[in-house]
Amino acid sequence: MNKLINHYVLVKITTKNYNKLITKLNNLNIKIYNISYNSEFIIIKISYNSYLKIKKSLFYYDIELLSDLGIFNLKNKLKLFHIFLIAILVGLALLFFLTNVILNVNVVHSNKYIRHIVTNALEEKGIKRFTLKKSYDEITKIKEEILKMYPQDLEWLEIEVVGMTYQVKIEQRIITKEKKNPSSCHLIATNNAIVTKIIPVKGVPLVGVNTAVKKDDILISGEITFNEEVKNNVCASGKVYGEVWYTVNVNLPLNYTNKKYTGKKRFNIGYEYKKNRGVIFRNRLDSYETKSKKLFTIFGISIYLNTDYELTISKKKYTEQEAIKKSLELAKEKLSLQIADNERILSQKVLKKTVNNSKMEVVVFSSVEKLISKSVKYDANALKNKENSDAS
C-alpha cells in the first residue's frame, strides 16, 4: 500500500550558493515540489526516495530531514500517540489493581522488643505483605485486640494506610515513679547578659530588667526572707531572658550561580530499581530541576510522578553591598540553628570585612535575646547549720 502513496518530506540543506546547489539537484533528476530560501539554507519539498538519493550523493552538504508530510506525518504521530496511550493504560491498570494490595508493613518504634511483638501480632491478624487491604472496621477491631494482648507493654496503637503500605505507630506503656522536684533551688544565669525580661513563678527575683548579670549569678532565689531572715526555702521557678552577644564568621564567594525559573514545567514518570533511577519519557527542557512524588512500589520497582521545572542559569558576582547583605543573612541562619523558637536576634553589625581571592570574609556581631536561667539545687539545711556555726 505504501508504494501507492506518495511519500513527501521537507528537507533543509545548508548553503549560501543556491544556484550551484539547484544545478546539482537537477543533474540528479531531483523533482522539487516547493522551495523556500533563507540566507543560510533552503527548504525543499521532495519525495522520500529523492531525499535518500541526495543524502547519498551530496554527502558533503549539511542535509536535515525536517518532517514527513501528508499521511506519513500522521502515521508517525499516531505511532507516538499509540506508545503513549499504551503506557497510560498500563499505568492506570496497574494503579487500579494495586491500590487494593498491601506491599509493605512498616512498624515504627525504637524498641526492638516492641516492634517484634507487634509485628507478630499483626501477622496473626492478617496485617502483612501481599494481602488485600482491610476495611476501617476490621482495622479498628485488630487494634483493640492487640492492645488487649499486651496491656503492660502497649499504651496506644495506630494502623494507617498510606498508598500500599500499612504505617503502624506505637506508644509504649512505661510505668515510672513520679519525679520529685528538689525542695530547694535557685535560678542562676547561664551567660553574661543584660536582663530583658523576667517571668517569675516561684521564688524571689534578685534582678530587674536592664540589669547586667554575670554567669552563675542568682536571678531568682529559692530563699524566702522576711526582715533579712530566711523563713522558708522553695525550688525557684520561672524564666529570665537576657541580651547575649555573639560573633559569627562568614566566608562568602563573590562569584555565584543564579537560577531563575521560567514558569514552564513538564510531567514525567520516573522509576527506581536497586538504587538506579530513570524516566519513561525523554525530557525536552534544556535546564530544569525535578521534584518527585512516590506513587507506589511493586516487585522492588518504585514508580514516581516527576515534575520538571524549567530554569535559566547564569553566572553573577556580588557587589560589595550585596555581599554584606548576604553575609548578614548567612550569619542569621547560623545563629538560628543555635537558639530556640522563643529566642530572637535583636541586632546585627559588621565588625570586619576583607576580600581575598574573590571571596569576602565577614565578622558579624549579633545580639540575641535568649533564655539565660537554669535551675540549681542547694542544701538549705547545710546553709542553716553554717549560719548557726558562724553565729556561735
C-alpha positions in Angstrom: 0.0 0.0 0.0 2.9 2.4 0.8 4.1 2.2 -2.8 0.7 3.6 -4.0 1.0 6.6 -1.7 3.4 9.4 -2.5 5.8 9.9 0.4 6.8 13.6 0.6 9.2 15.2 3.0 10.6 18.6 3.9 14.4 18.8 3.7 16.7 21.6 4.9 20.0 22.0 3.1 22.6 24.5 4.4 24.2 26.5 1.6 25.0 30.1 0.5 25.2 29.3 -3.2 21.6 28.4 -4.2 22.2 28.3 -7.9 25.1 25.8 -7.6 23.0 23.5 -5.3 19.9 23.6 -7.5 22.1 22.8 -10.6 23.4 19.7 -8.7 19.8 18.7 -7.8 18.7 19.0 -11.5 21.7 16.9 -12.5 20.5 14.2 -10.1 17.0 14.4 -11.6 15.5 15.5 -8.3 12.0 16.8 -8.7 11.3 19.8 -6.4 7.7 20.4 -5.5 8.2 23.5 -3.3 11.2 25.6 -2.2 11.8 28.4 0.3 15.0 30.4 0.7 17.0 31.7 3.7 20.3 33.5 3.9 22.0 30.3 5.2 19.9 27.4 3.9 17.0 26.4 1.7 14.0 24.2 2.5 12.6 22.0 -0.3 9.7 19.6 -0.6 10.7 16.4 -2.4 9.9 12.7 -2.4 11.4 10.5 0.3 13.3 8.5 -2.3 14.8 11.7 -3.7 15.9 12.6 -0.1 17.7 9.3 0.2 19.4 9.9 -3.2 20.7 13.4 -2.3 21.7 12.2 1.2 24.0 9.7 -0.5 25.2 11.8 -3.4 25.6 15.2 -1.8 27.0 13.9 1.5 29.3 16.9 1.7 26.3 19.2 2.4 24.6 19.6 5.7 21.2 17.9 4.9 18.5 17.6 7.6 15.1 15.8 7.3 12.7 18.2 8.9 9.4 16.3 8.8 7.3 13.8 6.8 4.2 15.2 5.0 0.7 14.0 4.5 -0.4 10.6 5.7 3.2 9.7 6.7 3.4 12.6 9.1 0.0 11.5 10.6 1.3 7.9 10.8 4.3 8.9 12.8 2.2 11.0 15.2 -0.2 8.1 15.6 2.7 5.8 16.4 4.0 8.1 19.1 0.5 8.6 20.5 -0.1 4.8 20.4 3.0 4.2 22.6 2.0 7.0 24.9 -1.6 5.6 25.1 -0.4 2.1 25.9 1.9 3.4 28.7 -1.0 5.4 30.2 -3.4 2.4 30.0 -0.9 0.0 31.5 -0.1 2.5 34.3 -3.8 3.0 35.1 -4.4 -0.7 35.1 -1.5 -1.3 37.5 -2.7 1.5 39.7 -6.3 0.2 39.7 -5.3 -3.3 40.7 -2.5 -2.4 43.1 -4.4 0.2 45.1 -6.2 -2.7 46.8 -3.0 -4.6 47.7 -0.6 -4.1 50.6 3.0 -4.4 49.6 4.7 -3.3 52.9 4.0 -3.1 56.6 6.1 -0.5 58.4 6.1 -0.8 62.2 7.6 2.4 63.7 9.2 2.2 67.2 12.8 2.5 68.6 12.4 -0.5 70.9 13.2 -3.8 69.1 11.1 -5.9 71.5 8.0 -3.7 70.9 8.5 -3.9 67.1 8.8 -7.7 67.4 5.6 -8.4 69.4 3.5 -6.0 67.4 4.8 -7.4 64.0 3.9 -11.0 65.1 0.5 -9.9 66.4 -0.2 -8.1 63.1 0.7 -11.1 61.0 -1.6 -13.3 63.1 -4.4 -10.9 62.4 -3.7 -10.8 58.7 -1.9 -7.5 58.5 1.0 -8.5 56.3 2.6 -8.0 52.9 0.8 -9.1 49.6 -2.7 -9.1 51.2 -5.8 -7.2 50.3 -6.5 -4.0 52.3 -8.8 -4.4 55.2 -11.8 -2.2 56.0 -11.8 0.5 58.6 -13.9 -1.6 60.9 -11.6 -4.6 60.6 -8.5 -2.4 61.3 -10.2 -0.9 64.4 -11.1 -4.4 65.8 -7.5 -5.6 65.2 -6.0 -2.6 67.1 -8.3 -3.3 70.1 -7.4 -7.0 70.1 -3.6 -6.3 70.0 -3.8 -3.7 72.9 -5.7 -6.3 75.0 -3.0 -8.9 74.2 -0.2 -6.7 75.6 -1.7 -4.4 78.3 1.6 -3.9 80.1 3.6 -3.1 77.1 1.3 -1.0 74.8 -0.3 2.3 75.6 -1.6 3.2 72.1 -1.6 1.7 68.6 -2.5 3.3 65.2 -2.6 1.5 61.8 -2.7 3.9 58.9 -3.0 3.1 55.2 -0.5 5.1 53.2 -0.7 4.1 49.5 0.1 0.4 49.5 1.8 0.5 52.9 0.4 0.0 56.5 2.1 2.6 58.7 1.9 1.2 62.3 2.7 3.7 65.1 3.1 2.6 68.7 3.3 4.3 72.0 4.9 2.1 74.7 3.4 1.9 78.1 6.1 3.0 80.6 5.3 2.9 84.3 7.6 5.4 86.1 7.7 6.8 89.6 6.8 10.4 89.9 9.8 12.5 89.9 10.0 14.9 92.8 11.4 18.3 92.3 14.3 19.3 94.6 13.0 21.1 97.6 15.5 24.0 97.4 16.9 25.5 94.3 17.9 28.9 92.7 17.6 30.1 89.1 21.1 31.2 88.0 22.5 32.9 84.9 24.0 30.7 82.2 25.6 33.6 80.4 27.0 37.1 80.9 24.0 39.2 79.7 21.7 42.2 80.1 18.3 41.1 81.5 15.5 41.9 79.1 12.5 40.0 80.6 11.7 38.3 83.9 8.8 35.8 84.3 8.9 34.6 88.0 6.7 31.7 89.1 8.1 30.8 92.5 10.9 32.4 94.5 12.3 35.9 94.9 13.6 37.8 91.8 17.0 39.4 92.7 17.5 41.3 89.4 15.4 43.6 87.2 15.1 44.4 83.6 18.3 46.1 82.1 20.4 44.7 84.9 23.8 43.4 83.9 24.5 39.9 85.2 27.4 37.5 85.1 27.4 33.8 84.5 26.3 31.9 87.7 24.7 35.0 89.3 21.4 34.1 91.2 18.5 35.5 89.2 15.5 34.2 91.2 16.3 32.9 94.7 14.7 30.0 96.4 15.1 31.6 99.8 12.0 33.4 101.1 13.2 36.1 103.6 11.4 38.5 105.9 13.3 41.2 107.8 16.6 39.7 106.4 15.8 36.3 107.9 15.2 33.2 105.8 11.7 32.0 106.6 11.4 29.3 104.0 13.2 27.5 101.1 11.5 26.6 97.9 12.5 25.5 94.4 12.6 28.8 92.4 11.0 28.6 89.1 10.2 30.9 86.1 12.1 32.2 83.1 14.6 35.0 82.7 15.7 36.3 79.3 18.7 38.4 78.6 20.6 40.0 75.7 23.7 37.9 74.9 26.4 38.6 72.3 27.9 36.5 69.6 30.4 37.0 66.8 29.9 34.9 63.6 32.5 34.4 60.9 31.1 34.1 57.3 33.1 33.2 54.2 31.2 34.2 51.1 32.4 33.5 47.5 31.7 36.7 45.4 31.0 34.7 42.2 27.8 32.7 42.3 25.4 30.9 40.0 21.9 32.5 39.7 18.9 30.3 39.0 15.7 31.7 37.6 12.5 29.7 36.9 10.8 30.4 33.6 7.4 29.1 34.8 7.4 26.2 32.3 7.0 22.7 33.7 6.6 19.1 32.3 5.4 15.9 33.9 7.1 12.6 33.6 7.0 9.1 35.0 10.2 8.0 36.9 11.3 4.7 38.3 13.9 3.3 40.7 15.3 -0.2 40.8 18.2 -1.2 43.0 19.2 2.5 43.5 19.2 3.0 39.7 16.8 5.8 38.6 15.4 6.7 35.2 12.4 8.2 33.4 9.9 6.8 30.9 9.9 9.8 28.5 12.8 11.9 27.4 12.8 15.4 28.9 12.7 18.2 26.3 13.8 21.0 28.7 17.4 22.2 28.5 17.8 23.1 32.2 15.4 22.1 34.9 15.0 20.9 38.4 12.9 17.9 39.3 10.6 17.2 42.2 9.4 13.6 42.7 6.4 12.1 44.4 6.4 8.4 45.0 3.3 6.7 43.7 3.8 3.0 44.6 6.3 0.2 44.7 5.9 -3.2 43.0 8.3 -6.1 42.9 11.1 -3.9 44.1 10.5 -1.2 41.5 9.4 2.2 42.8 7.3 4.4 40.5 7.4 8.2 40.8 5.5 11.2 39.4 8.2 13.7 38.4 7.5 17.4 37.9 10.4 19.1 35.9 10.6 22.9 36.4 12.5 24.8 33.6 15.1 27.3 34.7 17.8 29.5 33.3 21.3 29.5 34.9 23.7 32.5 34.7 27.0 33.4 36.4 26.9 36.5 38.5 29.1 38.4 41.0 28.0 40.1 44.2 28.6 43.8 44.6 30.1 44.8 48.0 26.7 45.9 49.4 25.1 42.7 48.1 27.9 40.6 49.6 27.5 42.3 53.0 23.7 41.8 52.9 24.1 38.1 52.0 26.7 37.7 54.8 24.3 39.1 57.4 21.6 36.6 56.1 24.1 33.7 56.4 25.1 34.8 59.9 21.4 35.0 60.9 20.9 31.4 59.6 23.9 30.1 61.6 22.6 31.8 64.8 19.1 30.5 64.2 20.4 26.9 64.5 21.7 27.7 68.0 18.7 29.4 69.5 15.2 28.2 70.5 12.0 29.2 68.9 11.1 31.6 71.7 14.5 33.3 71.4 15.3 36.0 68.8 18.1 38.0 67.2 17.9 41.7 68.3 20.5 43.3 66.0 23.5 42.6 63.7 26.5 44.6 62.8 29.5 44.0 60.6 32.7 44.3 62.7 35.2 43.5 59.9 35.3 42.6 56.2 38.2 41.6 54.0 38.2 40.5 50.3 40.7 37.7 49.3 40.8 35.8 46.0 37.2 36.5 45.0 36.0 35.7 48.5 34.7 38.1 51.2 35.4 37.2 54.9 33.0 39.0 57.2 32.9 39.1 61.0 29.3 39.8 62.2 28.5 40.9 65.8 25.0 39.9 66.9 22.9 40.5 70.0 20.4 37.8 70.8 17.6 37.7 73.4 17.7 34.2 74.8 16.7 32.2 77.9 19.6 32.7 80.4 18.2 31.0 83.5 18.7 27.4 84.8 17.8 25.7 88.0 20.5 24.7 90.5 19.7 22.8 93.7 21.2 24.0 97.1 21.1 22.4 100.5 19.1 24.7 102.8 20.0 22.7 105.9 23.7 23.0 105.2 23.4 26.7 104.8 21.3 27.0 108.1 23.9 25.0 110.0 26.7 27.1 108.6 24.9 30.3 109.7 24.4 28.9 113.2 28.0 27.9 113.4 29.1 31.4 112.3 26.8 33.0 114.8 28.3 30.9 117.7 
